[in-house]
Structures are given as structure tokens and as C-alpha cells.
Amino acid sequence: MKILALADIHGDLEKLYRLVDRLKEEKAKPDVVLIAGDLTPFGPASLVKPIREKLMELTKYVLAVPGNEDPDDVRREMREFDIHGKEVKFGNVKIVGFEGARWVETGEGVFVSYDPIHEKLRKEKGERVVLLTHVPPFDTEVDKLWTGHHVGSPFLKSLIEEYQPDLVICGHIHEARGVDRIKKTTVINPGALADGYAAWIELRDEPQIYLLKIEKSRLKKEKVREVLARI
């Protein structure tokens, strides 16, 4: 399966159109586009339709979860392709959505379990699971602020440790673009599309990941095998 992974579009149609047009020029056709939240900068909802329509020039399968900057009217506009709390299957690959932007925390600092996501992350024999979320897991390379502080979700990290999905795609922390591992799970923050970043993933026995950068005259593609080897 070939995945185009995006996060934090923040309504930047110019960069989105340039990315899609470059991929079309290179005849790069993903099987699915996955958007890890923040399609808009707190609206307007009218941005959702052109974002989806442009991406559907690459594939009819465009799936997303909302982010913390996608208000209720944006979420309503996303309802046809929002997979938060849902699962979508492509053969033996199951894609699960969990935005994580509105998690619940008790006064004790203990994260409350969200039962439906536990059920969806369980694997059948031979099944591969991709988890699409807005926030990154805590204490990883993909949740680190420029100050060095980790600000991801402990609950999400506990889910990953327990169920070991094959791949997690997240966003939210723009400066934490990169790849990490939690046990056998590969975790990627493709970077903010609004900053000119995306990722191309080929889901094989070991995910093959390419970080993309939209430059003026071309699309720069960097394979991250070396990054994974150091983890």
C-alpha cells in the first residue's frame, strides 16, 4: 500500500495544489491519502471542500481526522471522510482514526481509557494496522518542541505500547517532523504541509518512508532508512 501522509495543512491551498501537481507530474499515485488533522487554521469550513477535491485528483480514498484547529463547523464539513473513532479496511490493512486532540484527563493526571479505540486497535491474524491521529505520542522524537520539551499524549503512547500498530501517522508539533519507533511500531510526523512538508510511505514488511519537501521547482524526496537504523 502506498500512502501520502499529510498533517497541519492550515488552509494553505497554494502548497497543497503545488504538492498534488508535482506528484501528478511524477506519476506518483498513492492508494490512500491520510490527513493527520488541522485542515484549517480555526476555519473557515469552506476550505474543506477544495482540500478534499484537490487530493482526490490523486486517489478517491482521502481519509482524515480533525485537529485542535478544526472547529465544529469544519468537522461537520469533514463528515464524509472523517474517520475519528472509525476503521476503514483495504484488504489486510486496517486504518483506524483517533484524533486525540480532545482527550480526557482526570484530576489525578491519569488518562481515562477510551474503550472503542481499544477494540479497533486489536489485530486479527495477518492484519496490519495503521493509526491516524492528530497529536503525537508522548516522549518521542515526534512530540518535541524546539525547547526540547515533550508535549505529546501519554494515553496515545500507552495505546501504541499495548497494541503495537504497524504504523502511526501524527502531526500537531510542526518542528518535530521525523520518524521514531515505539517497540515494533513506526511513528511518523510528516511535518506541516503549511511549512511545505509531507511524506510518502510504502507499507511493506518494513515501512519505507520518504520525507517530502515542496521546493519552488521540484519535490525533494529523502528516504529515511538511515534514520530508522539509528533508532
C-alpha positions as CSV (number, residue, x, y, z in Angstrom):
1,M,0.0,0.0,0.0
2,K,1.2,3.5,-0.9
3,I,0.3,6.3,1.5
4,L,0.5,10.0,1.1
5,A,0.7,11.3,4.6
6,L,-0.2,15.0,5.4
7,A,-0.7,17.0,8.6
8,D,-1.4,20.6,9.5
9,I,-2.5,21.9,6.2
10,H,-3.8,25.0,7.9
11,G,-5.7,26.0,4.8
12,D,-2.6,26.6,2.7
13,L,-4.2,25.7,-0.7
14,E,-1.2,27.1,-2.6
15,K,1.2,24.5,-1.1
16,L,-1.4,21.7,-1.4
17,Y,-2.0,22.4,-5.1
18,R,1.7,22.5,-5.7
19,L,2.3,19.2,-4.0
20,V,-0.5,17.4,-5.8
21,D,0.6,18.8,-9.2
22,R,4.2,17.7,-8.6
23,L,3.1,14.2,-7.7
24,K,0.9,14.0,-10.8
25,E,3.9,15.2,-12.9
26,E,5.9,12.3,-11.4
27,K,3.0,9.9,-12.0
28,A,3.1,9.1,-8.2
29,K,-0.3,7.6,-7.3
30,P,-1.0,6.8,-3.7
31,D,-3.6,4.2,-2.8
32,V,-4.8,6.4,0.0
33,V,-4.2,10.0,1.4
34,L,-4.2,10.3,5.2
35,I,-4.5,13.7,6.8
36,A,-3.5,13.9,10.5
37,G,-5.6,16.9,11.4
38,D,-5.6,20.7,11.3
39,L,-7.0,21.1,7.8
40,T,-7.8,24.7,8.7
41,P,-6.5,27.5,10.9
42,F,-9.7,27.5,13.0
43,G,-11.8,27.6,9.8
44,P,-13.4,28.6,7.6
45,A,-15.3,25.4,6.8
46,S,-15.3,26.4,3.1
47,L,-11.7,25.3,2.9
48,V,-12.5,21.7,3.4
49,K,-14.1,21.1,0.0
50,P,-11.2,22.4,-2.1
51,I,-8.7,20.5,0.0
52,R,-10.5,17.2,-0.5
53,E,-11.3,17.7,-4.1
54,K,-7.6,18.5,-5.0
55,L,-6.4,15.4,-3.2
56,M,-9.0,13.3,-4.9
57,E,-7.1,14.0,-8.2
58,L,-4.6,11.5,-6.8
59,T,-7.0,8.9,-5.3
60,K,-10.6,8.6,-4.4
61,Y,-9.6,7.4,-0.9
62,V,-8.9,10.5,1.2
63,L,-9.3,10.0,4.9
64,A,-8.7,12.4,7.8
65,V,-9.1,13.1,11.5
66,P,-9.7,16.6,12.8
67,G,-7.2,18.6,14.8
68,N,-7.4,21.1,17.6
69,E,-7.7,23.9,15.0
70,D,-10.7,22.3,13.2
71,P,-13.8,23.7,14.9
72,D,-17.2,22.2,14.9
73,D,-18.3,23.7,11.5
74,V,-15.1,22.3,9.9
75,R,-15.8,18.9,11.5
76,R,-19.3,18.9,10.1
77,E,-17.9,19.6,6.6
78,M,-15.4,16.7,7.0
79,R,-18.1,14.2,8.0
80,E,-17.8,12.2,4.7
81,F,-14.1,11.4,5.2
82,D,-13.5,11.9,8.9
83,I,-12.5,8.5,10.4
84,H,-12.2,9.6,14.1
85,G,-13.4,6.6,16.1
86,K,-13.8,4.5,13.0
87,E,-11.9,2.0,10.9
88,V,-11.5,1.5,7.2
89,K,-10.2,-1.7,5.7
90,F,-8.1,-2.1,2.5
91,G,-7.6,-5.9,2.1
92,N,-5.4,-6.9,5.1
93,V,-4.7,-3.3,6.1
94,K,-6.9,-1.6,8.7
95,I,-6.7,2.2,9.1
96,V,-8.0,3.5,12.5
97,G,-8.7,7.1,13.3
98,F,-8.2,8.7,16.7
99,E,-7.7,12.5,16.7
100,G,-6.5,12.7,20.3
101,A,-7.0,16.5,20.3
102,R,-9.7,16.4,22.9
103,W,-8.5,13.6,25.2
104,V,-10.0,13.5,28.8
105,E,-7.7,13.7,31.8
106,T,-8.7,13.2,35.4
107,G,-7.6,15.5,38.3
108,E,-5.1,12.8,39.3
109,G,-3.3,13.1,36.0
110,V,-4.4,9.6,34.9
111,F,-5.8,9.4,31.3
112,V,-9.2,7.9,31.0
113,S,-9.4,4.9,28.7
114,Y,-11.4,5.3,25.5
115,D,-13.0,1.8,25.1
116,P,-13.9,2.0,21.3
117,I,-10.3,2.7,20.3
118,H,-9.0,-0.3,22.3
119,E,-11.4,-2.5,20.3
120,K,-10.4,-1.1,17.0
121,L,-6.7,-1.4,17.6
122,R,-6.9,-5.2,18.2
123,K,-5.4,-7.1,15.3
124,E,-6.8,-10.1,13.5
125,K,-4.4,-12.8,12.3
126,G,-2.4,-11.4,9.3
127,E,-3.9,-8.0,9.7
128,R,-1.8,-4.8,9.6
129,V,-2.9,-1.7,11.4
130,V,-2.3,2.0,10.6
131,L,-3.3,4.5,13.3
132,L,-4.1,8.1,12.1
133,T,-4.0,10.6,14.9
134,H,-3.5,14.4,15.3
135,V,-1.4,14.5,18.4
136,P,1.8,12.6,18.7
137,P,2.7,10.1,21.4
138,F,4.5,11.4,24.4
139,D,8.3,11.4,24.9
140,T,9.3,10.6,21.3
141,E,11.2,12.4,18.6
142,V,7.9,13.5,17.0
143,D,6.4,15.4,20.0
144,K,9.4,17.5,20.9
145,L,9.1,21.3,21.0
146,W,12.0,23.5,19.8
147,T,12.7,23.9,23.6
148,G,13.3,20.2,23.9
149,H,10.1,19.7,26.0
150,H,7.9,16.7,25.1
151,V,4.2,17.6,24.8
152,G,2.5,14.6,23.2
153,S,-0.2,12.3,24.7
154,P,0.7,9.7,27.3
155,F,-2.6,7.9,26.7
156,L,-1.8,7.6,23.0
157,K,1.7,6.2,23.8
158,S,0.1,3.7,26.2
159,L,-2.2,2.5,23.4
160,I,0.7,2.1,21.0
161,E,2.7,0.2,23.6
162,E,-0.2,-2.1,24.2
163,Y,-1.4,-2.8,20.7
164,Q,1.7,-2.2,18.6
165,P,0.1,-1.0,15.3
166,D,2.4,-1.3,12.4
167,L,2.4,2.5,11.7
168,V,1.3,5.7,13.4
169,I,0.8,8.9,11.5
170,C,0.5,12.1,13.6
171,G,1.1,15.8,13.4
172,H,0.4,18.9,15.6
173,I,4.0,19.7,16.6
174,H,5.4,21.4,13.5
175,E,9.1,21.4,14.5
176,A,9.0,17.6,15.4
177,R,9.0,16.4,11.8
178,G,10.6,13.0,11.7
179,V,10.4,9.3,12.5
180,D,10.6,7.3,15.7
181,R,9.8,3.8,17.0
182,I,7.8,2.6,20.0
183,K,8.7,-1.1,20.3
184,K,7.8,-2.5,16.9
185,T,5.7,0.4,15.8
186,T,7.0,3.0,13.4
187,V,5.8,6.6,14.2
188,I,6.0,9.4,11.7
189,N,5.2,13.1,11.9
190,P,5.4,14.2,8.2
191,G,5.7,17.9,9.2
192,A,3.2,20.6,8.5
193,L,2.1,20.9,4.9
194,A,1.7,24.7,5.6
195,D,5.6,24.6,6.0
196,G,6.0,22.7,2.8
197,Y,6.3,19.2,4.1
198,A,4.6,15.8,3.6
199,A,5.6,12.1,3.5
200,W,5.3,9.2,1.1
201,I,5.0,5.8,2.8
202,E,5.2,2.3,1.2
203,L,3.7,-0.2,3.6
204,R,5.8,-3.3,3.1
205,D,7.2,-5.7,5.7
206,E,9.2,-2.7,7.0
207,P,7.5,0.6,6.1
208,Q,9.6,2.5,3.5
209,I,9.3,6.2,4.4
210,Y,10.3,9.2,2.3
211,L,10.1,12.7,3.7
212,L,8.9,15.2,1.1
213,K,9.7,18.9,0.8
214,I,7.9,21.2,-1.7
215,E,10.5,23.4,-3.3
216,K,9.9,26.1,-6.0
217,S,10.8,24.0,-9.0
218,R,10.7,20.4,-7.7
219,L,9.6,18.0,-5.0
220,K,12.6,16.9,-2.8
221,K,12.3,13.3,-1.6
222,E,14.5,12.0,1.2
223,K,14.5,8.3,2.2
224,V,14.7,7.8,6.0
225,R,16.1,4.3,6.2
226,E,19.2,5.7,7.8
227,V,17.1,7.4,10.5
228,L,15.3,4.2,11.3
229,A,18.5,2.3,11.5
230,R,19.7,4.6,14.3
231,I,16.7,4.2,16.5
